[in-house]
């Protein structure tokens, strides 16, 4: 049961970061946006294939492990 709770905590940490991080980044970019110069600016493209880079997976696995280990040690101390 401890392992299952820890597994769910790791997954919850990944989901929470995946939801919260874009909002934090958008808020940061909105606060620090450059002044409007009146020039027409095009859209910025995004490539979903960029998520397949190894660095992305290292971050996701790291977040999962932090949530997993945190809950595992909390549950085993009781």
FENMOWO-V802727 format. One line per field, one symbol per residue. phi: phi as a letter, one per 20 degrees, with the letter a starting at -180 (. if undefined). A space follows every 10 residues. Layout:
phi->???
This chain:
phi->.fffffffff ffffffffef ffffffffff fdffffenff defdecdfff feffffffff fffffffffg fffffeef
